Every structure is written in C-alpha cells, then in structure tokens.
Amino acid sequence: MLLVALGIQALILAAPPGTQEAPDEESELELLFTHPEVVSGATKSQAPEDLRDAPAVVTVLTAEDLAHWGVRTLSDVLNVVPECYIGGDDSYLLAGLRGFAQDGSFNDRILVLLDGHVLDEPFGAYVGVGSDLPLDFSMIERIEVISGPVSALYGSNAFFGAINIVTRHARGKTGRVFGDWGNVGFYRGTASWGNGSNGAEPWHVETYATANSIDGELEQTNDALSTYSNRGKAGYDEHAWDRNASAFVRASTGDLTVTGAAFSRRKGYSSAYDNDPTTNGRPWDQDSHALLQAEYAVLTSGPVRVRTRLYGDLYAFDQFLPTDGLPGSGEGFHARAAWGGAEAVAEWNAGPSNLVASLEAAHYDVALHTFDERQNYALERGTLQERVRLGSWGSVVGGAYVERSDPFGFGFAPRLAFIAHPFASTTLKALYGNGFRHPSLYELANAEDVAGIYSIGHLHSEQVNSFEVEARQQVAWPVEVFADAFRMRATRLIVTDSAANYTNAGAVDDDGATLGVKVHLTHAQLRVDGTVFRMRDQDGNRIQGAPDWIAHAVAQGELVPARLYGTARVLVTGPIPDIDLQDLKPYVWLDASLDAPAVWKGLGLTLTGFNLFDAHVSQVKDVHAYDMPHRRVGLQAHWDW
C-alpha cells in the first residue's frame, strides 16, 4: 500500500498546475488512445495492430519503459508482467507465465521470438530469459507478452504463451556505447551503430553487440554440498561465474532485409561441487545460438501483399564435468541442432475482411551425442486466419494451424476470438485457443520405453485448451481498469516420475483471474494488478512451482522534467509449492531505478537496484528450490550520438 500511495502522490505532483480537473470525454479518449499500444505478435499480419483489437491477452513494454528501468535481462521485465513471475535459480531462470514455472521445464512451454523468428531450440525446447539470452536492450522497440496458448500461429511450445521481442530501426546515423558496473562482480559493455539512410544511401545497416561478465552469483545448491548450509540458505560464491555475449546485425535495401544474430553464454558452477564425487570437480555449461534470416517483400501495395523469408539456425549445448579440476578435460553432456526453412505469407484485404495465410517447410537435424541419439526430419506447416470487422463495434477472428512431421505426425490448433467495442472507451474480448507441445529429444532420450531400456522412449504430445475473457474500461480521466479470467485444461503434461524418467501425466486445470488498474498521465504512470490462480492436477492436488496468487505494482514518473526519471517495481507472490508440494515462503521483490538520460552532451546515467528487499524463498528439506539472486545494484552510463 505504501508503494501505491507514493505512486499516486507522484502522479499528482507530476501533473502540471491546472491539469487536475478532468477534461471532456473527447479529450480523455485522445489522451488514452492517440498513441495506442501496438502488437505484431498476436497475428501474422504485416501491419501491427492496436492492442485493443488483438485476438489475445497481451501486455506491451515499450522502449521508454526499458530505458528508464535499466533492465539487464528479459527476466527483469517479465517479473512485472501481469500473470507472470520468475522462478528457478540464477543458472536457468523460469518464466512463470499463467503462474506455471515447474522446476526443470527450461521454459519449454513458452515461445520466445525475435522479430517473429523463433528462438526456442529443438533439442530441449529450451529458451533463455536470464543471462542465457544476452540482449542489448537499446535495440528493442517493444516487448509483447501474449498470455495463453497461441499454437494456432506458431505451433509447438506456444503452450502457456509467447514473448515477441521487436527490435527498433535506426533513423539517420546513430551510435551508442554503454557501460554497466554493479555488485556481485557484474560488468557489461555494449556498442551499437545504425545507419538509417532515409533513402540517401542504398543500404540501411544496424549493428548491436554486448558482452557481460558476472562473478559470485547465487547458486542453487544442495545442503549436503553447500558451504553456506549452516546459514539456512544459499549465498554468494566468488568462484561461480557467468560470461555471455551477443551480436545483432540487420541490413536492408528496398524490399530485402537480411538479419543475423548470435548469443552465447558460459556458466561456471559453485565451488560446492569441489568435493562432489559425481562431478570430479566444478562443472560449467555453455549455450550458443546463431541465426541468419533473409526476408523479401514480393508485393507491398494493393489488396494482396506477399512476403517470403529464408532462415537457418545453429544451436550447441555443452556441459563439462572436469577431471582433476581442469575444465573441459573430462566427459560431459553435449548436444547439437541445426534447422532451417522457407516461409511465404500472403495477406488479402477486401473491405471488412482481412485474410492471412502462411506456408512453411523446414528441416531439423538434432543430435544428443551423450546418448548417441538423433532426430532428422522434415516439417511442413501452414496457418490460415481471417478477421471480419463489424464496423466500429468490433471484429471476429478465426483461424487454425496444421502441421505434419515424421516423428510427430499431424498437429492441429484452432483459435477463435470475438472482440467488441460497445463504447469508444470499452473493449471486451472472448477468446478460445488451443496449444500443444511435442516432446523434445532430451525428454524422449530420458523416457524409459516399454522394454525398460533408456533409449528413444514413448511420449505423447501435450495438449491444452483455453477459454478466456478480457475487459478494458476507461472509468475516469485518466484511469483504465483491465480484467481477464481464464480456464485452461492441459492434458498429458510431460513430467519426471520417481525414477527421474520423463513420462506423460494426467490432466491439469489452471483457472485464474486478473484485476488491474492503470493511471497514465503525460509525465507519470502507475499500474497495479493482481492475479489469483487455482492450478490442480486430476486428483485435486496442487502443482509444484505454481503459486496461488501474485501481485505487481509499477510506478514511474519524471522527477525533473526531461532530466530525471524514477521508477519502482514490485512483485509479491503467494506460497509456492516445492517438488514435494510443501509451501515455500512468499517473497517480495522490489526493483527501483533513477534514470538521467541527458546529463551532458549525449551522456546518460542510470542507477539501478534489483531485489532490494534481498528476497529469498527459504528451503524445504535439503533443496533450495526457488532461490533468487541476492540484492543487485549498479550504475549504467551511456553516450549517444
């Protein structure tokens, strides 16, 4: 309540004199909707659409938000998204979208896209949201978080939702160098350059690169090994480390755009492993992902528009178990994946109807060298979606996804949405979605088959059906209330059994409801939201990693107009069941920042603080199931020209 009170006070103080009285209705709507939030990841349409017309429940975080917050990872952003929280440990963080972050899932039920390009790899269906996905946030235009299944657009893994990262396009010649220093041995260096030719030059080129170094991270460790077990919780280990880097380049001319990106992280584990006989020393992991994509707009005007793309990806994972303390000298865990394909998307606008169809052919080669297992297969898939507008009253959206592949056969996912605007300030949505997730090669290789032999086992694809309603209403100047309720039923979820083998479980019901309020003035904003969940298995038992409720509050505003911005962001969770379904304590997560974007001649400074309450979910039995990083503070400096 203190944060809410401070936020409201900041809003009042930030409003210039004489603006406290409410304007007429037309001015209210102009303030709220003149610059609407736009979304491109909820459909395959070429043109972004108004958030109010998107056939999904979507939260949008803008470049302005990200700059003022001083965020370092995608997890810092997701921690304040409605219906989401971050769990796991600081090696592999888990995004609990729709309240589900099961330990060991590696985010395999969430799809992450970079400008529509899928980043989830096919070996373990894994995608990073922490330091394992190093991003230069200065390259991001917005982040779209879609809650609920969207397999009708993207196929497997878009099970509980999708996250679309949209990059910005440089205008004119721009550049930035960036440095970040913090505790826990954190260092970061970033450089970016853009040549937005504006027609004066044939090529428009943009490059971004970032490198990060972290020492003394918090580790998820077993008490039998942890040197900090006498304190009842894990702690810093100066021998744990994280090195990660990324590069992004985009070049475009006319209707052709070529994009390349690479991400890599090497992670060293705790010194608690020094005396562990199972590892012979301290292990370390490395994740690497590289992609190349070429897009060409065949038809760009008229009622029919066609665009095509070719893409290819490489992924490698290595875990080294050193012998005699020499990294890389012992055996380990090694996987490789290569995939690529071609896609064509056609869009037809005919009066009130908009029809979008896509066809894609891809080939996957996935190898798990540790178990000598391999998948080599072709995938053909397509989508069809139509929107029929009902004048100013709203629209109806329907569509479906179909695929065929050798290992998984046919897949199908429909969607249906009714969107209504009974009044200019009111939006109502009724949504149905279907999602599925195929078992990964890693899960198949760790599933015991009927003969009791550890080889490619027999697992079925997961399925989920979702019914949702959403409402947005501007109730008074400049306040907007938003609410949604959902009912999801997932079947054949892939989990580990008592022998640590992957198997299909029964049904899981995930019901929830969210209520929130936004206050948006020219110089200050406040958002408060809360969600209650009821996630149970078919026997009525709670689910590991699923809290009963979460709440967020975000307050930000100009403390000195155009000179100094302040933000505070809070996440509070209810008790989270551990792997034995025993409750861990709730935690409170507070992030804050002060941003001075223009100190002197293009120099900007941002003071950041993450987890300022030093949140910790205490252990149950001997495993720290949801340890989170300790308090982090830092200073960011950037120079733009």
N, C-alpha and C positions, 0 to 999 in steps of 0.2 A: 504493500500500500504506500510505503514511503516513496518508492520509485514513481508510482502513478502520480502522487501528489507533486513531486518535484517536476515531473514531466508536464503536468497541467500548468504549474507555475511558470515553467519555461515557455510554454506556448503563449501564455498571457503576456509575459514580459517581452517576448519576441515580436508580438504584433505591434505595429506602429500606432501611435496615437490616432484616435478617431476611427479605428477599424474594428472596434469591438462590437458594434451594432451589426446585426445580420442584414445582408443585402436582400434584394428581391430574389424570387426563385430563379429567374433567368441568370442572374449573376452567380448564384450558388452553383448552378449546373455548369456554367462556364468555368468557374474555378476548379471544379472537380473533374470535368471531362474534356476541357480544351486540349489537354495533353494527356490522353488516356494511356494506361499501361498497355503495351502491345505484346503479343505472343506469336511465335512462329513454330513452336514445337508441338502444339496440340493438333495440328493438321499438317498435311504435306503441301498446302497451298504455297505458291511462291511469295505472295504478299502477306506480311504479318497482319494479324487481326486484333481488334480491340479485345482486351481481357474479358469484357462482359459478354462477348459473342463466342468465346472459345468453348468448345464442347467438352470441357473438363474443369476440374477444380485446380486452379493454377495460382501460384504465388510468384511475383516478379520482384527481383532485387536489381536495382539499377546501378550503373557505373558510378553515379554520385554517391549512392549508399556505400558501395565497396571502398571508394576512395576515403570517405570520412571515417569509416570503421577501421581502416588499416589492417584488414584481414590478411592472413598468410596462407590459409588453406581453404578448400571447399567446405571442410567440416566446420570451420569458424562461421561460415554463412548458414549452413543447414541447422546449426544449433538454435537459430531464432526463427525458423520457418514453421508456420502452424502445422500441427500433426507430425512433427519430426523432432528427434533428439539424437545425440551422438553417444554411442556406447563403444564397447570393445576396449582395446588398450592402445597405447601410443605407437604400436608397431603396425597394426591394421585396425583402423577405426571403422566402425559400422554405423551406417546411416539408418536410424530407426524410423523410416517413413511409414506412416499409418501405425506408428507405435510398435513396430516389429524389428528388432535387431538381435537376432539369435546368434549366440556365440558360435564362431566357426563358419558362418554363412558367407563371409567375404563379399558382402553386398551383391550377391548373385541374383537377387530378386528386384534389383533396381537398375535401370538402364541409364547410363551417362553418355551424353552426346556432345560433341564439339562442332558447332555449326551444322548439326544434323548428322554428323559422322559418328557411328557407334564406337565407344572406347572400351566396352566390355570385351575381354578376350575369351576365346572359345575353349581354352584348356580347363580352367576352373570357374568360368563365368564370373571372373573377378574384375572389379574396378575399384580404384582407389579414391578416397575422399580426403585423405590426410596428406602427409608429406610424400606418400607414394604416388600422388598426382600433382607434381610441382607445376604451378601455374603462375604466369606473370599477370597479376590482376589488372595492370594498366591496359592490357589488351582486351579486356572484357567490356562489352556494351551492356549486357544484362545476363542474369541467370534466371531461367524459368524452371520452377519446380512443379511438376504435374503430379498430383496425388491421385492414386487409383490406377488400375490396370489400363495400359494403352497398347496391348499386343495387337490391336486392330490396326495400328500404324507400323509398329516396329518388330512384332514377332516375339520370340523367346526373350525372357529376362525382364520385360517391361511388366512385371508382375504386381508389385505394390506401387509403381510409379516410374517416372522418368525425370531426368535433370538435363536440360538443354542449356549449354554454355554458348552464348552468342558473342562473337568477337566484334570489335569495332573496326571501322575503316578510317584510315588516316585521311585528313583533309589538308592538302598542301604538304610542305615538308615539315615534319615534326620529329622530335627526338626526346629521349628521357634517359637519364642514368639514375640509379636508385640504390641506396644502401640501407640496411636494416641491422641493428645491433640489439641484442637482448640478453637476458639471463639464460641459464642452462646452456651456456656456450653457443648461443644462436647467432649466426652471421648469414647475411644474404646480400648478393649483388645482382642487379638486374640492369639490362640495357635494352632499349627499343629504338627503332628508327622507322619512319614512314615517309613515303614519297607519294602523296596524293596528288597526282599530276594535274587533275582538273582539266584534262584534255590537252594540256600543253606538251606532254610527253607521251610516247606510245605505251609505256608500261607503268603500272601503279604497283609499287613494291612496298611491303611492310615486313619487318623482322622484329622478333622479340626473343630474348634469351634471359634465363635466370639460373642462378646457382645458389644452393643453400647448404649450410653446414650446421649441424646441431650436435652438441655433446652433453652427456649427463642427463639423458632423458629418463623419464619414469618408465619402469618396465613392469610388465605383468609377470609375476614370478610365483613359484610355489614356495610355501613357507619352509619346506624341507631344504630348499636351496638358497632362499633369500637371506642375504646378510642383514636385512632390515626387519626380520620377522619378530625380533624382540620388541619392536615398536608397534606391532599390531597392524602395520600397513607397509606397503612398498615405499621406496624412497628414491632419491637420486642416486645414480651410479655413474661416476665420472668415466667409466670405461664403456658405457653404452654410447652409440654414436649413430648419426644419420647423415648421409651425403646424397644430395639429389640435385638434378638439373633438368632443364627443358629448353627447347628451341622451337620456334614457330616462324615460318616464312610463308607469305602469300604474294603471288604476282598475278596481275590481271591486265588484260588488254582487250578492249572491245567486249565480246561476249564470252571470252575464255578466262577462266580463273584456275590457277594451279596452287595447291596448298600442300605444305609439308610440315610435319611436326614430329618431335621425338621427346620422350620422357624417360628418365632413368632414376632409380633410387637404389642405394646400397645401405643396408641397415646392419649394424653390429649389435649383438645382444649383450645382456647383462653379464657382469663378472660372476654372478651367482652360478653360472654354468661351469666355472673353472674346475669345480670338484665333482661335476656330474659325470658318472662313468658312461652314460648313454651317448654323450656327445664328444668325449675326449677333448674337451676344451670349449671355447666360446664360439658359437656358430655366427654366421652372418648371411643375409639374404640379399639378392639383387633382382629387381624387377626392371625390365626395359621394354618400351613400346615405341615403335616408329610407324608413321603412316604417310602416304602420299595419295593425293586426290586431284583429279582434273575434272572441272565442270565446264560444260559448254551449253549456252542457251541457243537452241536451234531457232525457235520462234519467240519473239519478245513482245509483240504487239498484236492487237486484234483479239477476237473472241477465243482463239485457240493459242495456247502457249506451251512450248515443249522445251524441256531441258534434260540433259544427259550428264552422267558422271561415270568415270572410271576410278577405281580405288584399289589400294593394296596396303596390307598391314603386316608387320612382323612383331612377334612378342617372344620374350625369353624370361624364364624364371630359373634362378639358381639358388640353392641353399647349400652352403658349405659347412661341413662338420669337420673342423680342423683336427689333425693329429699332432700331438705334442705341441699344441698351441700355435701351429703355423697355419695361417688362413689359407684355405684352398688346397692343402696338401692331403686332405682326407676325402672320403666319399661324401656324397651329399644327395640332394634331390634336384633333378634337372628336367625342365620341360621346355618345348619349343612349339610355336604355332605360326603359320603363315596362311593368310587368306586374302582374297581379292575378288573383285566382281565388277559388274556394269549394271547401271540402273537408268531407266528412262521414265520421266514423269510428264504426263500431259494434263493440262488444265483447260477446261472449256467453260466459259461464262456465257450464259444465254438467258438474258432477262433476270428473273429472280432465282435462277438455278445456277449453281456452281458445282461442276463435276471434276474430280481429280482422280486419276488412275496412274498406277505405277507398276512397272515390271522390272524384276531384278534377277540376275543369275550370278551365283557366287560359287567359289570353290574353297574348301578348307583342308588344310593338312596340319594335324595336331599330333604331337608326339610326347609321350611321357617316358623319357629314357630310363628313369629309375625302375619302372616296372616292365619296360620293354613293350609298352602298349602304344597303339597308333590308330588314329581315325583319319581317313582320306575320303572325302565325299563332296558331292555337288549339292547345291541348294538352289531351288527355283522358288520365287515367291512374288506375290503381287498384292496390291491393295486397290480398293475402289471406295470412294467416298463422295456423297452428294449432299449439298446443303441447299435447301429450298427456303428462301426468305419470304416471310409473311408480312411484307410491308414493314412498318415501324413497330409492329407487335412482337417480332422476334423471328425465329427460324427453327427448322427441323433438320437435324444432321443424322445421316445413317451411313454405315459403311461396314466393310469386312476385310479381313486379311486371310490369305490362303497360302500355304507353302507345301513343298514336297522335298524330302531328302531321303537318302538311302538309310541312314541309321534310325531315323525317327518317323518315317512315313509321311502322312499328311497331317498338317496342322491348320486349324481354322479358328478365327476370333472375330466376332461381330461387335459392333458398337451402335448405340442409338442415343440421341440427345434431343430434348425439347428445351428451347431457350426462349424466354418470354420477357418482354419489356412492357408491362401493363401501364407503367408511367415512366416518364423520362428519367427519373431518379431511382427506378426499381429494376432489378434483374432477378429472374427466377430460372432455375435450371433443374431438370430431371434427367438423370444420366444412367445408362446401363453400359457396362463394359465387361469384357472377358479377357482373361490373361492366361498365359501358360509359360512354363519354363521346362526346357529339356534338361535331362541330367548331363552334367559335364563329364569329360573324360576322366577327370580326377575322381569324381564320385563313382563312376562306373568301375574304375580300377580298384576302388576301395569298397565295392559291394560284393559280399560273398554270394557266389552263384549257388545253384541247387546242388552242385556236387561238393560244396564246401571248399572250393578252390578259389584263391584270390586272383581272379582274372577279370575280364570284362563281365561284370555281373548283369543282373536283370533288374532294371529300374524303369518305372513308368514316368512320363512327363507330368509335372504338377499342373493343376488347373485352378482357376479362381473365377468366380462370378461376383460382380459388384453392382449394387444399386445405390445411387447417391442423389441427394437433393441439395441445392445450394441457393441461398438468397443473399442479395446485397441491397441495402436500402440507405439512402441518404436521409437521415431523420431530422437533422437541423444543421445549419451552417456552422462549421464545415465538417460535420461528423458523419461518418459512414459506419453502419453496422453490417457485419457479414456473419453468416452462419452456414454450416452444412452438416449433414448427417449421412452416414453410410452404413451399409450392411454388406459384408464380404464373407464369402464361404470358399475356403481353399481346401482342395482335396489332394490326396496323395503327396503331401509335402515330404521332401527328402530330408531325413534326419539320421543321426547316428544312433545305433542301438547300444545295448550294454556291452557288447564286444567291440565297440568303436567301428562297426561296419555301417555303411550307408544303406538305408532301407526306406521304403515308402511307408509313411504313417497314415493315419486315418484323416478325418476331416477336422478343420479348424475354423471356428467362427470368429470374425473380427468385426465387432459393431462399435461405432463411435459417433460422437457429435462434437462440433466445434462452435464456439461463440466468440466473436471478437469485435473490437471497435477501433476505428482509425480516426484520428484528428489530424487534419492536414491544412496547415497554413503556409503562407509563402516562405516564411523563414523558420518554421519548426514543424515537427511531426511527432505523433505519438501513436503507437499501436500496442494494444493489449489483447491477448487471446488465450483461450484455454480449451483443452480437449479432454474428454473422458472416453476411455476405451473399455471394452469388455471382450477380451480375447480368451477363448476357451477351446480345449480340444473336444473330441466327440464324447468324452466321458465327463465333461464339465470341469476339467482341471485347468488351472492357469498355465500359461505358456512361458517358458524361460525367455528372459530378455524383453518382456512386454509389460510396461508399467500400466497402472490403472488410470493414470491421468498425467498430463503435462501442461505447463503454462509458460507463456512468453510475455515479455514486455520490452518494447524498444522505444526509447525517447531520444530525439536528436534535434538540434537547432543551432542557429547562428548566435553565438555568444557575443561576437563582434561582427557586424555585417560584412560579409565577403572576406573576412580576415581570420576568424576563429570559429570552428565548429566543435560542438561537444556531443558525444553520444554515450548512452548507457544501454546495455542489452542484458536481459536476464532470462535464464531458463530454470524452471523448477520442475522436478519430476516427482511422481509418487513412488512408492516402493517398487523395486524391480526384482522379480524372481530370478534366482540364480539357477544353475543347471540342476540342482536338487529341489527346485521350486520353493526354496526358502527365501524370504524377503531380505534384500539388502536395504540399507538406509536410503531414503530420498537424498537428493543433493540439489544444491542451489549453485548455479553457475552465473557469474557476473563478469561481463566484459565491458570495458569503457575505453574511450579514446578522446584525445584532443587533437584536432587537425587544423594546421595553419597552412593552407595551400599556396599562399603567395607571401612569403616572408620578405624576399628581396630578389628582384631580377630573375624570376623563374624558380627560385629556391623555395621549397616547401618542406615542412616538418610535421610529423605525426607522432604523438606519444600514445602508445597502446598498452593496454593491460588486459590479459586474458585470465579467466578463472581467479579473479581477485579474492574470492572467498576461500580459495585453496580447497575446492570441493573434493571430497573423497567419499566413495561408497565403501563402507567397511566390509571386511572379508566375511565370508561364511565358510566354516570349516577351514580347509587349508588352501583355498584358491582365491586369489584376488580377481573376481570375475569381471568387475567393471571399474577397475582403477582408471582414473583420468589424469592427464598431465597436471603437475602442480602449477602453482602461480607462475605466470609468464608476463614479463614486462619488457618493453623495448622502445627504441627510438628509430623512426624511419626518416630518412632525408632523401629528397628527390629534386632533381633540377631538370626543368623542361625548357625547350627552345623551339 
